[in-house]
Amino acid sequence: MLREEVAVSTRTLQWKCVESRADSKRLYYGRFILSPLLKGQADTIGIAMRRALLGEIEGTCITRAKSDKIPHEYSTIVGIEESVHEILMNLKEIVLRSNLYGTRDASICVRGPGYVTAQDIISPPSVEIVDTTQHIASLTEPMDLCIGLQIERNRGYRKNTK
């Protein structure tokens, strides 16, 4: 049996933050350097870090939106410029803060015509809306838009929504 000696590197991995900034109320950016790495190690470490970090992120977000007037996600409503799908995507972009875990109820009740923004969300005192100017919908006719929301604080990233 032939035995090969494997040279073990005595190099120590070092990391440092080279850039960190808040681009807006909702967007943060950070750039880090980890070195020295051998060929192929960067991808392996990057994928593992991404999965681990996404699993540990704590956050508060809107997990459910319901309205009696809306039959399904892909419908359109007369008097609203955006489709229901676009409204749901706009609701997903709203950044919330909360220090309490669990589920909370909130709502939006607006009379048009006018713009619906995150400021129109009636939320519990334990939930803070980071950017109240976030656009949700544009009402072009005199009508009532009422949406019941469910806000949840939890840990971990889930691709599937309820």
N, C-alpha and C positions, 0 to 999 in steps of 0.2 A: 504494500500500500504506500502510495506516494503522499507525502504530507507537505503542504505548502505553508509557508509562514505568511501571515497577514500582517502588514504594517498598520499599526494603530496610530492614528493621528493624535498628537498631544495638543492640537490647536483648540483653543477655547472659543466657543461661539459668543459673539458680542452683538448686542442690539442697541440701537439708539433712535430716538425720534428726531427726524430732521426737519419736519414741518408739521405744524398744527394750527388750524384756524377754524373760525366759525364763519361760513360763507353767508349765512342768513339765520333767521330764527329757527329754521327747520333743517338746515344742512350743515354738517360738520365734516371736516376733512383732516386726516392725519396720514403722514407718510413715515415709514420706519425702515431701517436698514438692519438686516441680520446677516452677519458674515463671520468667518469665511465658510462657504458651502462648497461641497463637491458637486460634480455634474449630476443632475437629476434630483438632488436633495431639495432644491427650491420648490419644485412642483409638489413634491411629497409633503413638505412642511406647510406650504401654502394651503393645500387642500385640507389637511388635517386642522390647521388653525381656523380656517373659514368655518368648517363644520362645528368645531368646538365653540367658537365665539357665537355663531348663530344660535346654538343650543343654550347659551348662557345669557343671552340678551334679555333683560327685563324691560317690559314696556306696557304702555296703555294704548289701546286702539279701539276703534269701532269694529265690532265683530258681526253685527246684524243690523239691518235696516228693513223696516216693514211699513207698508202703507196699504190701507184698504182699497184705495183707488187704482193701485198698480197691479195688474194681473200677473206679470212675470218680468224678469230682468231685461229682456230684449224688446220690450214694448216702448212706444212713444206716447207722450201725453200732449194733447192739444193745449197750447198756451205755455208750454215749457220748451225753451230753445234746445236744451240738451236731451238726449235719449236717457232712459232709465239706467242703462249701462254706464254712460258717461257720468251721471250723478253718483253712482256707486263708486266709480273710480276716484271721483273728487272727494268723496267721504273717506276713502281709504288713505288719501294723502294727508288728512288732517292729523297734526301732531298733538298728542295729549300728554299731560303729566298727572300722575296720581301717586299717592303714597299708600293707598289701601289696595290690597289684593282682592280679587273676586270680580263679580259682575255688578254693574250699575246700569240703571235705565236713564235715558235722556230722550229728548225729542226736538223736533223742529216744527213749528207752526207759523207759517208766514202767509200774508195776503199780498197778492200781486196787483199790478205789475211792479217789477223791481228785481234787484239782485239778491240772491240768498248766499250768505257767507257763513263762515264758522262762527261768527259773532251771534248768529241767530239760533245757535244750539242752546237749548235749555238743559244744562247739565247739573248734576249734584255738586255741592260745595267742595267735595273731595277731589274733583276733576278740574284741571286747568287746561284751557285751550292755549297753546303756545303762540300760534299765529291766527288771530281772529279775522284777518283779511282774506283767508283762503276761500276761493270761489267754490260754490257748490252747484248753483243753478241760476238761470235767468228766466224769470216769469214774464211773459210778454202780454198776458191778458189778465183782467181782474179775476182771480181765482184763489182758492185756499190750497196750500200745500202743507200737509201734515205727515211727518215721517217719525215713526217710533224707532229709537236707536238703542242698541245694547253696547255698553262700553265695558271692556274687560282688561284687567291688569293681570299679567301672567309672565312666565319665563319661557323662553324658547320660541323659535320661529316655526310657524305652521303655514305651509303653502295652501292647504285646503281651508276654505272658509265655510262657516255654517250656513 
